[in-house]
Amino acid sequence: MSDRPDTLLRQFKILGQPVHLATDYTSWLIDRLQQGIGTHVVTMNAEIVIQASHDPELANIIGTADLVTPDGSGIIMALRLHGVEQPRYAGIDLGEDLLRLAAQPEHNYSVLFYGGKPEIVDRAAQKWQTELPNLNIVGIEHGYIDSQQQTQLLHQIQTTQPKIILVALGMPRQEIWIRDNFHLCPQAIWIGVGGSFDVWSGSKNRAPQYIRNLDLEWMYRIAQEPSRWRRALALPKFALLAVAERIWGKQKLAPK
Ligand code: UDP
């Protein structure tokens, strides 16, 4: 398999939703940027799969996204049930890797941060500006703006044409927003990063590495935000359905 941007990545369907398989997602993305090809990235987890199973609009967005990465442990386990080995690549790690690449002098890609509470997005952007002084941040906007500010934001995106647009509105709001506005800046990487700004700003903690290694980051998030427990009900449902699909379903690797 080649991960060149001019070739299509292989995809595997989990409960009807695609996940793209690659050895180096960031190189694939940067190659596309250099060719002026924009990318809508969806970072896939078990919760999104379950939501998409009863939300045709979300399923359609995922189905037409240029890149769907394996963000959650549930996705990795479901792939493994079918004998497909793919390391997990959390959306927050992909976001960080893209920012580090963007700040490299040979790239100098402009970046826009959108989403989260006002002080959160400011602190998240500030963290990266301090850590990566060369990072070219061309826009910072929080995720609770009114329609007039929304119009201004879209105008700003259209005029500045950032190369990387990080959208932290939560799922599926961020996926819908990217789908609706992608055409304004069609050569950029647009990626929904969920709660990443909360972590980068220091207002929430990421699970320690040993918990991530145990595939229990989702449990750590519930412990930190007990209000997420209802959303977590999707996880056992996903596990049962994934096993049922393994036993009774038909699966095969296919190009996108
Ligand atoms: N958020 C936002 N605008 C909204 C609703 C949510 O900017 O109208 C932000 C919220 O402040 C948080 C992020 O979206 O920073 C959602 O994070 P979550 O961890 O819930 O992401 P998910 O797991 O849904 O991808």
Residues whose N, C-alpha, C, O or C-beta is under 5 A from the ligand:
A	BS01	UDP	G115 G116 K117 G143 Y144 A168 L169 G170 M171 G194 G195 D198
